Amino acid sequence: MTVREMQLDDLSEVMEIENQNFSTPWTEMGFFSFFLRDDTLFLVAEEEGKILGYMGIMMVLDEGEITNVSVSKNSRRRGIGRALVGEMIHQMKKRGIITLHLEVRKSNKPAIALYSSFGFAKDGERKMYYEEPVEDAVLMSCHICNMLD
């Protein structure tokens, strides 16, 4: 498996994973508009020419906001999410990003455990943030300036 920067040609496979995993998925145009921005970075995990997962982040000054992390249902529990998050942290350190933020569904215990293993800590909640189904978001952040590569 390889983790690399997302290319425009990856968008159709990324959209398949997005639509498979989210009740209110981003649109292709939404991805495209973020993809073109200078303040975003999207990574994909690829194996034998197939996209297995992806991750995106928006950067402002020395902070990053993780926008999405998603792994295809057939590829879960293989360390793909861990590889994506690890590479994103590495990329952010190279860009001088100090703090990362994200929100995650309160019920998404595997994702919360993954983020916690990288040093993210819960620092708030957003009540009824998610739709279909309505659910609270857990806010998490970490300071990556002291993390080891």
N, C-alpha and C positions, 0 to 999 in steps of 0.2 A: 504494500500500500504506500502511496505517495501523497503527501499534502503539499499543495501548490496554490498559487494565486489563481483565482477564478478567471476564466476567459469568456468572452461573449458567446463562443460556441458551446459553452457548458450550460447555458441558460435553460434549454429545453429539459435536460435531465434534472437540473436543480428544481425546476417548476414541478416535475413529477413528484419529487420528494416533498416539496412544500405542500402540494395539494393532498398528498397521501397522509401527511402528519398534522395538519392544522385545520380546525373547523372554520376559521376565517383566515385563509391564506393570503399572502401578498399576491398581487397580480403580476403578470409578466412585465407590464409597463412600470410598476412600482420597483421591481428588481432592477430593470433597465435604468431607471432614473437614478437610483442609488449607485449602481455600478459605474456610471459615468462621472460621479463626483470625485474630487481630489481628496476629500476628507473621509473617504470610506475605504475599507479593504475587505474583500471577500476571499475566503479560502475554500478549496474543495479537497476532499479525500477521494482518491481515484485508485482503482485496481483493475488492471487488464483493460484499460480504456473505458471503464464504467465508473460513473460518479456514485459514491456510496454515501456521501454526506457533505454538508457545507456549513459555513459560519461567516457571519458578517459583523463588522464593527464600524462605528462612526467615531471620528476623532475631533476633539476641540481642545486646542492648546495642549496641555499635558495630561488630558483625560480621554478615556475611550468608553463608549457605550456599546456593549454587545447587543446587536439587533436581533440576531437569530442564530440558533445552532440546531441543526436537524440531521438525522441519520435515517436512511431508508429502513423501513420496517424489517426487511430481509437481512440487514447487515448489522443489526444491533447486538450488543454484548460482545463486540470484537475489539473494543478499545478505540473505535473511530472517533467518538466524541472527545475522548482524552487526547488523542493525537491532534485533533483540530484546535482544542483549547490550548494545548502546550505550544503548538506552532504559533498561534495568535499571540500568546504572551511573549514569545521570543521576538516576533515581528514588532510588537509594540515597544518592547525594551529598546530595540534598535532605533525606533523613531522618537525616543525620549518620552514616551507615555509613562506616567507614574501611577495613575489610579485607573482602575477599570470598574465599571458599573454594569449591572444587568437587572432584569426582573424575570421571574420564573413563576409559573403556576404553583400555588401552595401545595397542590396534590402531586407535583412532579418530583417525588422523592429521589429517583435515580439522578436527575439533573442537579438537584440541590446537593446530593452527596458528591457528585463529580466536581461541582464548583467549590464546595468546601475543601475537597482534597487538594485544590490548588491555592488555598488560602483565602478564598472569598468568605466573608462573614455576613450574616444577616444584619441589615441596618435599617429595616423599615418594612412597611406593608402598604399596599394600595388596595383599599377595599373595593370589591366588585370591579376590578380592572379589566378582567378578561370577559369575553362574551362567548356564548355557545360552547360550553355552558358558562354561566356567570361564575366567576371565582376570583378570590383575592390573589394579588401578586405579592410575592416575597421579593423585597429589594435586597441586593447583595453587592458588595464591593470588595476590592482588595487593592493593596498598594504593592506594585510589582517591582519597585526600585530595589528592594532587598532580596528578591527571589533569585535563586540560583538558576543558571541555564541547564 
